[in-house]
Amino acid sequence: MLNFEYSIPTKIFFGRDKINVLGQQLKKYGTKVLLVYGGGSIKRNGIYDKVSSILNENHISYFELSGVEPNPRIETVRKGAELCRQNSIDIVLAIGGGSSIDCAKVVAAAAYYDGEPWDIVTDPGKIAKVLPIASILTLSATGSEMDTFAVITNMNTNEKLGTGHPDMAPKFSILDPTYTYSVPANQTAAGTADIMSHIFEAYFEKTKEAYLQNRMAEALLKTCIKYGKIAIEEPENYEARANLMWASSLAINGLLSYGKGSKWSVHPMEHELSAFYDITHGVGLAILTPHWMKYVLDETTLVNFVEYGINVWNIDENQDKYQIANMAIEKTKEYFISLGIPSKLSEVGIEEVKLEKMAEQATRFGKVGNFKPLDKQDVLSIFKAAF
């Protein structure tokens, strides 16, 4: 196991009606808040009114950055940073899923940056100071409510890049599973795929001594597999929504990756799909993942897929190892399809003519991943297999 330093500074308030702590928690940081949210869902489901009421009762002034895109744009970050500076904002409060939280994080950093906000996306080293951030989660997917990272899209350059800073971890996050009851089936499915992909990125890695992390990853994968379908079929099943919500946070808050040297593989490839075609992130991940698995399966990775097949999918271990591995990959693909997610890139509007360009973009900083490093031709082959 590799050396690591452990710190997960975000305070979590989990469960029904935990929003009641909001006023008390916000006042620890100030009385001027920037609300960051997406479309009209938080107004339709009553969360916006509840937050507004709490802020007014606590004499907290608030300003709003609405309309955050599913793949948050740098233009929206610029608007938010300007609102922070104009109104001397004390804390940025994201209400929504990963898109709103990611946007809020970069807004909070850009508020203290004198240059173009895209600079701190392409070079996180330029982040010197970050406004406090908090979140109210309404979608189980990205885990942004409990990590230090954000992903922002620049459609002018067809780039979707991650950035991060220790101070981007939210000071606190409110996780009420009932707030995900109204999430549509397709978004629940994409969110489940996103959670699973975060786990896969840490799980498929070659550090030999990380037994504990791998067993925790398998437990989280089994949780997603069990409760993803239940949440789709029974949207107001609290047990399903609660388990998915907590799995979302634990998948990417460092718990699975501490002590390992994982360098992500499928996410960098999918980011190109979103950057060029603005597709739903979790859908792209679900389409690519089984094809990536099949492509990287060889003698050096076989043991990882055998463990995955036996421990996650309960495949009988008394058979050929490659058979176990391939069965596990097929079960992964079948599961995503059972959630209603498309299985081919062509089904979500990706054009074959752009595959090579996206493969080139995905590898412009070097090979993708370290489980089995992929060059441009490797990535292109995976794209073509998924097309």
RARAZI-V950499 format. One record per backbone hydrogen bond with DSSP energy under -1.0 kcal/mol. NH is the residue of the N-H (numbers start at 0). CO is the residue of the C=O. E is the energy in kcal/mol with one decimal. If there is no record, write none. Layout:
{{NH	CO	E} {NH	CO	E}}
This chain:
{{1	258	-2.4} {10	170	-2.1} {12	172	-2.5} {14	174	-3.0} {17	14	-1.4} {19	16	-1.7} {20	17	-1.8} {21	18	-2.1} {24	20	-2.3} {25	21	-2.8} {26	22	-2.1} {27	24	-1.1} {28	25	-2.3} {32	60	-2.8} {33	90	-2.0} {34	62	-3.5} {35	92	-2.6} {36	64	-2.2} {43	39	-2.2} {44	40	-2.4} {47	41	-3.2} {49	45	-1.9} {50	46	-2.7} {51	47	-2.8} {52	48	-2.4} {53	49	-2.1} {54	50	-2.6} {55	51	-2.6} {56	52	-2.5} {57	53	-1.5} {58	55	-1.5} {59	54	-2.9} {60	30	-2.5} {62	32	-2.6} {64	34	-3.2} {66	37	-2.7} {67	36	-2.0} {73	152	-1.8} {76	72	-1.5} {77	73	-2.2} {78	74	-1.8} {79	75	-2.2} {80	76	-2.7} {81	77	-2.1} {82	78	-2.1} {83	79	-2.2} {84	80	-2.0} {85	81	-2.8} {86	82	-1.8} {88	83	-1.9} {89	31	-2.6} {90	31	-1.5} {91	131	-2.7} {92	33	-2.9} {93	133	-2.7} {94	35	-2.9} {95	135	-2.4} {100	96	-2.0} {101	97	-3.2} {102	98	-2.4} {103	99	-2.4} {104	100	-2.2} {105	101	-1.9} {106	102	-2.5} {107	103	-2.5} {108	104	-1.4} {109	105	-3.1} {110	106	-1.9} {111	108	-1.3} {112	109	-1.4} {118	115	-2.2} {121	117	-2.4} {122	118	-1.9} {125	122	-2.3} {126	123	-2.1} {130	107	-1.9} {133	91	-2.3} {134	171	-1.7} {135	93	-2.5} {136	173	-2.3} {137	95	-1.9} {145	142	-2.0} {149	162	-2.3} {151	160	-2.5} {152	71	-3.1} {153	158	-3.5} {158	153	-2.2} {160	151	-2.3} {162	149	-2.9} {164	147	-1.8} {167	164	-2.4} {168	165	-1.2} {170	132	-3.6} {172	10	-2.5} {173	134	-2.7} {174	12	-2.8} {178	175	-2.3} {179	176	-1.8} {180	177	-1.3} {182	179	-1.4} {187	183	-2.3} {188	184	-2.5} {189	185	-2.1} {190	186	-2.5} {191	187	-2.3} {192	188	-2.2} {193	189	-2.1} {194	190	-2.4} {195	191	-2.4} {196	192	-2.2} {197	193	-2.1} {198	194	-1.9} {199	195	-2.7} {200	196	-2.3} {201	197	-1.1} {202	198	-2.8} {203	199	-2.7} {204	202	-1.7} {210	208	-1.3} {213	209	-1.9} {214	210	-2.0} {215	211	-2.3} {216	212	-2.3} {217	213	-2.1} {218	214	-1.9} {219	215	-2.1} {220	216	-2.4} {221	217	-2.5} {222	218	-1.7} {223	219	-2.2} {224	220	-2.6} {225	221	-2.2} {226	222	-2.7} {227	223	-2.5} {230	226	-2.5} {231	227	-1.4} {232	228	-2.6} {233	229	-3.1} {236	233	-2.2} {240	236	-2.4} {241	237	-3.0} {242	238	-2.1} {243	239	-2.2} {244	240	-2.2} {245	241	-2.3} {246	242	-2.1} {247	243	-2.2} {248	244	-1.3} {249	245	-2.4} {250	246	-1.9} {257	253	-2.6} {259	256	-2.4} {269	265	-2.7} {270	266	-2.6} {273	269	-2.1} {274	270	-2.3} {275	271	-2.0} {276	272	-2.6} {277	273	-2.2} {283	279	-2.1} {284	280	-2.2} {285	281	-2.2} {286	282	-2.1} {287	283	-2.3} {288	284	-2.6} {291	287	-2.6} {292	288	-2.8} {293	289	-2.2} {294	290	-1.9} {295	291	-2.3} {301	297	-1.6} {304	300	-1.5} {305	301	-2.3} {306	302	-2.3} {307	303	-2.1} {308	304	-2.6} {309	305	-2.5} {310	306	-3.0} {311	307	-2.1} {312	307	-1.1} {314	308	-2.1} {318	316	-1.6} {323	319	-2.0} {324	320	-2.5} {325	321	-2.7} {326	322	-2.2} {327	323	-2.2} {328	324	-2.0} {329	325	-2.3} {330	326	-2.5} {331	327	-1.9} {332	328	-2.1} {333	329	-2.7} {334	330	-2.2} {335	331	-2.0} {336	332	-2.1} {337	333	-2.3} {338	334	-1.1} {339	336	-1.9} {340	335	-1.8} {344	385	-2.5} {347	344	-1.6} {348	345	-1.0} {349	344	-1.8} {353	350	-1.6} {354	351	-1.4} {357	353	-2.4} {358	354	-2.2} {359	355	-2.2} {360	356	-2.3} {361	357	-2.4} {362	358	-1.1} {363	360	-1.4} {365	362	-1.6} {367	373	-2.6} {369	262	-1.1} {373	367	-2.0} {378	374	-2.5} {379	375	-2.6} {380	376	-2.1} {381	377	-2.0} {382	378	-2.6} {383	379	-2.6} {384	380	-2.2} {385	381	-2.0}}
